[in-house]
Amino acid sequence: MDEKSYKEAALSSVHKRIFLCVVLGQIACGYALGIAGTALTKATGPLNLSSFWVGLLGAGTLIGLFGSLIVGNIADKIGRRPLFVSHMILFTILSLAQFFVSNVIILFILRVGIGISIAIDYTIGNAILSEWFPTKYGSRFQSYMIIFWMSGFVASYLAGTFITGLGDNTWRWIIISSAIPGLIAAVSRLVISIPESPSWLASVGRKEEALRLIHQELGEECTITNESDEVDNDEPVSWSELLRPGVFRNVVVGGIFYACQVFPFFGIGIFLPLLTENMNIGNPAVSGILYNVFQIVGACLGVLIFNYISRKFFIVSTFYTAAAALAVMIIWQSAPASITMIIFSIFAVVLSAAVILENPYPSELFDTRLRGTGLGAVIAISCVGAALGTFLLPIITSHFGVYATLFVCLISLLIGGVVCQIWAPETSPKFVKAKNAKAKNKVKNTKAVLTNGFDISEEKI
């Protein structure tokens, strides 16, 4: 029987089970992050919130994402499965607990706790999917995840818009609604059999266990990948390994790419009701719904073009295009409401298409051994951008106006575009393979020229 790498196997039941559990978590995470804006907008009166507390509570979940620094390293030491299967229970409990608090400090702590749970899902869900899926399908299915995440994010806006008429408790019912998708994700992971990552098992010296798992799920003809053979190492993963040349650059580029993208995405997306009320954009409620619809359109568009253009071009072009849309809105503030809405929709489509890369690209920057730790570091850096965007937006809007907020978002996009244009590595398997083939042909042709030159000179002698 001819053996083949399990990363070359056809899609099977195990891949479908993992994907289902991952995307249910993505829906829950997107919903929990998005629900803060609409809930806190309606909690301003009942809780007597200043713009500072509105921003801080909105950023609480994103601050909790700093937990990825610890979570990723833990997952590289104990495995992917334990935390992946259990953490959505914590997510659901914390979501429900929000209903019973009136103290803003306790509410902030609960939001941070939910953020830590989301950090677990982002870090480990991404790792387990990329390590189980066949190489030719992995990046594609990672790109699909954003559609589900975006569906949860948009659903939260719609829920916040239509849950009304409950008096001072309206915000409570809105904010605890995130427990519903959380509970669905939690039950699915407890009921559905999710195996440990074979790549991780092999990377920590447990190859026999990895082989048994692969044979059980995919058949006797499948074996360990070459990548896992090469990284076989039972030494604990150290943070210092991220400082190695090449690896450190990938951490910095991945973090800046992520941070500069999520700064405007969350800053604008979470507090969209606050923005639309202060923009020349027509009916705020209708405009907000249209903006969210175009986010879904953008995510679908991103998935369609994802495999046809290089990662680096995708990243850089979306940064600059989104920045250009904001620049037009800032400069042309007196534009008709219909024109402003069109430009705002273009911004929503481009930025939503860009976030497709937030799942596959950071994973591709690290090998199996360092993937959990590397992803944790990248996500933690991104939290700086996301939390700052969410925290600062209400304050800037309150003191300097909505267009000052858009200008700050514009600066973030330009920084991301410039940094990625200069330093971002190309990781798309298709384009890396083509580049390597071109380089080999160039070396081969150079050798041929040198050899011919030598032969000619020899003949002349």
WOSULHU-V406610 format. One record per backbone hydrogen bond with DSSP energy under -0.5 kcal/mol. CO is the residue of the C=O (numbers start at 1). NH is the residue of the N-H. Records with the same first field share a line. If there is no record, write none. Layout:
BEGIN
CO=NH  NH
END
This chain:
BEGIN
4=223
5=8
6=9
7=135
12=16
13=17
14=18
15=19
16=20
17=21
18=22
19=23
20=24
21=25
22=26
23=27
24=28
25=29
26=30
27=31
28=32
29=33
30=34
31=35
32=36
34=37  38
35=39
36=40
37=41
38=42
39=43
40=44
42=46
43=47
44=49
45=48
50=54
51=55
52=56
53=57
54=58
55=59
56=60
57=61
59=63
60=64
61=65
62=65
63=66
64=67
65=68
66=69
67=70  71
68=72
69=73
70=74
71=75
72=76
73=77
74=77  78
75=79
80=84
81=85
82=86
83=87
86=89  90
87=91
88=92
89=93
90=94
91=95
92=96
93=97
94=98
95=98
96=99
97=100
98=101
102=104
103=107
104=108
105=109
106=110
107=111
108=112
109=113
110=114
111=115
112=116
113=117
114=118
115=119
116=120
117=121
118=122
119=123
120=124  125
121=125  126
122=126
123=127
124=128
125=129
126=130
127=131
128=132
129=133
134=137  138
135=139
137=141
138=142
139=143
140=144
141=145
142=146
143=146
144=147  148
145=149
146=150
147=151
148=152
149=153
150=154
151=155
152=156
153=157
154=158
155=159
156=160
157=161
158=162
159=163
162=164
166=169
167=170
169=173
170=174
171=175
172=176
173=177
174=177
175=178
176=179
177=180  181
178=182
179=183
180=184
181=185
182=186
183=187
184=188
185=189
186=190
187=191
188=192
192=194
193=195
197=201
198=202
199=203
200=204
201=204  206
202=205
203=233
206=210
207=211
208=212
209=213
210=214
211=215
212=216
213=217
214=218  219
215=219
219=222
221=4
223=6
225=229
226=230
227=231
229=232
238=241
239=242
240=243
241=244
244=248
245=247
246=250
247=251
248=252
249=253
250=254
251=255
252=256
253=257
254=258
255=259
256=260
257=261
258=262
259=263
260=264
261=265
262=266  267
263=267
264=268  269
265=269
266=270  271
267=271
269=272
271=275
272=276
273=277
275=278
276=279
279=281
283=287
284=288
285=289
286=290
287=291
288=292
289=293
290=294
291=295
292=296
293=297
294=298
295=299
296=300
297=301
298=302
299=303
300=304
301=305
302=306
305=308  309
306=309
310=314
311=315
312=316
313=317
314=318
315=319
316=320
317=321
318=322
319=323
320=324
321=325
322=326
323=327
324=328
325=329
326=330
327=331
328=332
331=333
332=335
336=340
337=341
338=342
339=343
340=344
341=345
342=346
343=347
344=348
345=349
346=350
347=351
348=352
349=353
350=354
351=355
353=356
354=357
355=358
356=359  360
357=361  362
359=363
360=364
361=365
362=365
363=366
367=371
368=371  372
370=374
371=375
372=376
373=377
374=378
375=379
376=380
377=381
378=382
379=383
380=384
381=384  385
382=386
383=387
384=388
385=389
386=390
387=391
388=392
389=393
390=394
391=395
392=396
393=397
394=398
395=399
396=400  401
397=401
401=404  405
402=406
403=407
404=408
405=409
406=410
407=411
408=412
409=413
410=414
411=415
412=416
413=417
414=418
415=419
416=420
417=421
418=422
419=423
420=424
425=427
428=432
429=433
430=434
431=435
432=436
433=437
434=438
435=439
436=440
437=441
438=442
439=443
440=444
441=445
442=446
443=447
444=448
445=449
446=450
447=451
448=452
449=453
450=454
451=455
452=456
453=457
454=458
455=459
456=460
457=461
END
